[in-house]
Amino acid sequence: MGQPTATTGVTQVDGVRPHYVRAGSGPLLVLLHGWPQTSDCWRPVLVDLATDYTVVAPDLRGYGLSDKPTAGYDKRRMAADMAGLVEALGFERAMVVGHDRGARVGHRWALDRPDQVERLAVFDIVPTREMFRRLDASLASGYWHWLFHLQPDLAERLVGQDIRPPRVLLRAVDLQPPRTHIRRGRRLRPRVLPAGRPACEPR
């Protein structure tokens, strides 16, 4: 008996068209990718899992070949997309595996639709509520990109026509990439001073 064949599809869910990869037959297993990945990240395991399950690996809204609307990127909306996808594919229940952002979507989905999510496995995350409960300056500096993406229109401004980043961002993030300098025949390695300015010292 040969290995299951993976196929791709697109369906309509509440005004959004999620793209997905599907293989196998049996109980439904939904694989949710992380950021900044797509359903393609599951390729190494998808066919093997499909020997026992109907495996569906969607691209979350805004990722890969799925629609990219201007709104609706909160976990509850993205979880509703997945619930609608399962129903559109003719299933009542699903086992869900989520990685990174997909794990947060899966967690929200299980909380909102316990009738639909039969089992849930998440990895590479700390639950969102616990993360924000422990949020302090040290954690915020380590996960500054989370807070960065919470600022309305900031990312869009930085990649758009407005190329002057706000001063607060310049103070928070060292935008200079590490470099190795050659000076008077000596290789110098970059180091960062406490003020955040890069400097060099001899090796």
C-alpha positions as CSV (number, residue, x, y, z in Angstrom):
1,M,0.0,0.0,0.0
2,G,1.5,3.4,-1.1
3,Q,1.8,6.5,1.0
4,P,-1.2,8.9,1.1
5,T,-1.2,11.7,-1.4
6,A,-1.4,15.3,-0.2
7,T,-3.8,17.6,-2.0
8,T,-4.4,21.3,-1.6
9,G,-7.6,23.2,-1.4
10,V,-9.3,26.5,-0.6
11,T,-12.7,27.0,1.0
12,Q,-14.9,29.9,2.0
13,V,-15.2,30.6,5.7
14,D,-17.1,33.7,6.8
15,G,-15.8,35.9,4.0
16,V,-12.2,34.6,4.2
17,R,-10.7,31.8,2.0
18,P,-8.3,29.7,3.9
19,H,-5.9,27.6,1.9
20,Y,-5.0,24.1,3.3
21,V,-3.1,20.9,2.6
22,R,-5.0,17.6,3.1
23,A,-3.9,14.0,3.2
24,G,-5.1,10.6,4.5
25,S,-8.3,9.4,6.0
26,G,-9.7,8.7,9.4
27,P,-10.1,11.0,12.4
28,L,-9.4,14.6,11.7
29,L,-6.0,16.0,12.8
30,V,-5.5,19.7,12.2
31,L,-1.9,21.1,12.2
32,L,-1.5,24.8,12.9
33,H,1.8,26.5,11.9
34,G,3.7,29.2,13.8
35,W,5.0,32.6,12.8
36,P,6.3,33.4,10.2
37,Q,5.6,29.9,8.7
38,T,2.9,28.4,6.6
39,S,1.3,24.9,6.3
40,D,4.5,23.9,4.4
41,C,6.3,23.6,7.7
42,W,4.4,20.4,8.3
43,R,5.6,18.7,5.1
44,P,8.2,16.4,6.8
45,V,5.5,14.8,9.0
46,L,2.2,15.3,7.1
47,V,2.2,12.2,5.0
48,D,3.4,9.9,7.8
49,L,0.6,11.2,10.0
50,A,-1.9,10.7,7.2
51,T,-1.5,6.9,7.4
52,D,-3.7,7.0,10.5
53,Y,-5.6,10.3,10.2
54,T,-7.2,12.8,7.9
55,V,-4.5,15.5,8.2
56,V,-5.4,19.1,7.4
57,A,-2.7,21.8,7.6
58,P,-4.2,25.2,6.8
59,D,-2.4,28.5,6.2
60,L,-3.8,30.8,9.0
61,R,-5.4,34.0,7.8
62,G,-2.7,36.4,6.6
63,Y,-0.2,33.6,5.9
64,G,0.8,31.7,2.8
65,L,-1.9,31.3,0.2
66,S,-4.8,32.2,2.5
67,D,-6.6,35.5,2.3
68,K,-5.0,38.5,3.9
69,P,-7.8,40.8,5.1
70,T,-6.9,44.1,6.8
71,A,-8.5,43.0,10.1
72,G,-9.3,39.9,12.2
73,Y,-5.9,38.8,13.4
74,D,-6.8,38.3,17.0
75,K,-6.7,34.7,18.2
76,R,-10.5,34.4,18.6
77,R,-11.1,35.4,15.0
78,M,-8.4,33.1,13.7
79,A,-9.7,30.3,15.9
80,A,-13.2,30.9,14.4
81,D,-11.7,30.5,11.0
82,M,-10.4,27.1,11.9
83,A,-13.7,26.1,13.4
84,G,-15.4,27.1,10.2
85,L,-12.8,25.3,8.1
86,V,-13.5,22.0,10.0
87,E,-17.2,22.4,9.4
88,A,-16.8,23.3,5.7
89,L,-14.7,20.1,5.3
90,G,-17.6,18.0,6.8
91,F,-16.1,17.2,10.2
92,E,-17.7,17.7,13.6
93,R,-14.6,17.2,15.8
94,A,-10.8,17.5,15.4
95,M,-7.6,16.8,17.2
96,V,-5.4,19.9,17.0
97,V,-1.6,20.4,17.1
98,G,-0.3,23.9,17.2
99,H,3.1,25.4,17.1
100,D,4.0,29.0,18.3
101,R,1.3,31.3,17.0
102,G,-0.7,28.3,15.8
103,A,-0.6,27.0,19.4
104,R,-2.2,30.2,20.6
105,V,-4.9,30.0,18.0
106,G,-5.4,26.3,18.9
107,H,-5.6,27.2,22.6
108,R,-8.2,29.9,21.9
109,W,-10.1,27.5,19.7
110,A,-10.3,24.8,22.4
111,L,-11.5,27.4,24.9
112,D,-14.2,28.7,22.6
113,R,-15.3,25.4,21.1
114,P,-14.7,22.5,23.5
115,D,-17.4,20.6,21.6
116,Q,-15.3,20.7,18.5
117,V,-11.7,20.3,19.7
118,E,-11.4,16.8,21.0
119,R,-7.7,17.0,21.9
120,L,-5.1,19.7,21.9
121,A,-1.3,19.6,21.8
122,V,0.7,22.9,21.9
123,F,4.4,23.5,21.8
124,D,6.9,26.3,21.8
125,I,4.7,28.7,23.8
126,V,3.9,29.8,27.3
127,P,0.1,30.4,27.6
128,T,-0.7,34.0,26.7
129,R,-2.4,34.8,30.0
130,E,0.6,33.5,31.9
131,M,3.0,35.5,29.7
132,F,1.2,38.8,30.3
133,R,0.7,38.0,34.0
134,R,4.5,37.9,34.4
135,L,5.3,40.8,32.0
136,D,7.9,43.1,33.5
137,A,10.7,45.3,32.0
138,S,13.1,42.4,31.7
139,L,10.6,40.2,29.8
140,A,9.4,43.1,27.7
141,S,13.0,43.8,26.5
142,G,13.4,40.1,25.6
143,Y,10.1,40.0,23.7
144,W,10.1,43.5,22.4
145,H,8.9,42.4,19.0
146,W,5.5,41.4,20.6
147,L,5.0,44.9,21.9
148,F,6.4,46.4,18.7
149,H,3.6,44.7,16.7
150,L,0.9,45.9,19.1
151,Q,1.6,49.5,18.1
152,P,-1.0,50.7,15.6
153,D,0.5,51.2,12.1
154,L,4.1,51.3,13.3
155,A,5.4,48.3,11.3
156,E,3.6,49.6,8.2
157,R,5.2,53.1,8.7
158,L,8.6,51.6,8.9
159,V,8.3,49.6,5.7
160,G,6.3,52.2,3.8
161,Q,7.0,55.8,2.6
162,D,7.6,57.1,6.2
163,I,11.2,55.9,6.6
164,R,12.1,57.9,9.7
165,P,11.4,55.6,12.7
166,P,10.1,57.2,15.9
167,R,12.8,58.2,18.4
168,V,11.4,55.8,21.0
169,L,12.1,52.9,18.6
170,L,15.7,54.1,17.9
171,R,16.3,54.2,21.7
172,A,14.8,50.7,22.3
173,V,16.4,48.8,19.4
174,D,20.0,48.9,18.1
175,L,19.4,49.0,14.4
176,Q,23.1,48.6,13.5
177,P,24.0,45.1,12.5
178,P,27.1,43.6,14.0
179,R,30.1,44.1,11.8
180,T,33.7,43.0,11.8
181,H,36.1,45.9,11.1
182,I,39.5,45.9,9.6
183,R,41.7,48.7,11.0
184,R,45.5,48.9,10.8
185,G,45.8,45.2,10.0
186,R,43.9,44.0,13.1
187,R,40.5,42.3,13.1
188,L,38.2,44.0,15.5
189,R,35.0,42.4,16.9
190,P,31.9,44.3,17.6
191,R,30.7,44.8,21.2
192,V,27.8,46.8,22.6
193,L,28.3,49.5,25.2
194,P,25.8,49.9,28.0
195,A,24.4,53.0,26.1
196,G,23.5,50.7,23.2
197,R,26.1,52.1,20.8
198,P,28.2,49.5,19.0
199,A,31.9,49.7,19.5
200,C,34.9,47.6,18.6
201,E,37.7,46.0,20.5
202,P,40.8,44.0,19.3
203,R,40.5,40.3,19.3
